[in-house]
Amino acid sequence: MVVCREQWNVRYRECRERPVPARVLVENRHLLPREGLGLDLACGLGGNALLLAEHGLETQAWDISDVAVHQVNAVSRQRLLPLIAEVRDVIRFPPLKDYFDCVVVSRFLCRELATPIIESLRPGGILFYQTFTREKQGGVGPSNPEWLLGTNELLFLFSALRILVYREEGTVGDGWVGWRDEALLVGMKVN
């Protein structure tokens, strides 16, 4: 974990980008609950967490990088948002059961966390998930297949949810338009 944390710390120390929310969240923000508790899991610079907090959700943001967490908390304090980021190894310490009204995961994949993520949602809770696929149009994202989704794998991993939105276009049709290199899912826990 220390090696992984240090790698991400280096990346975020050198990063000059502003935090940007994931496309799955931006395009489907109308599905967000009006109130409640949100989680940006493996938050990075916290683009998703900032959007959740600006929407009015009390928000937690978790990441292994203390550099990223420090930056998220600084922005949160500056904007007076209901957002607290914390350093957390989400694989060793997954979210509690029946705790969140909304969970967002973007560009992070740990298949073993699928069930704990589903269980962390309260009934009616919404999951927004977006990450990289093996079937790629361009060279975007990681190359290690462990961190890439197979075809329709996101649907399989979260089949216990009511699927509200799903998109995965792979390399079909005109590869220069549409949704490429990633899959997205929005699902709701029904019980």
LINDA-V85209 format. One line per field, one symbol per residue. psi: psi as a letter, one per 30 degrees, with the letter a starting at -180 (. if undefined). A space follows every 10 residues. Layout:
psi=???
This chain:
psi=eeeeeeeeee efefkgllkk lkeeeefgff fklflaklkj khfbfgeeee eeeffgkkkk kklfjfeeee eeeeeeeegh likkkkkkjf efilllkhek fkkkkkhkjj effeeeeeff klkflkkjkk lllejkeahk alfjffgkkl kgeeeeehff ljkekkkjfb gkajfflajl flklkklkkf .
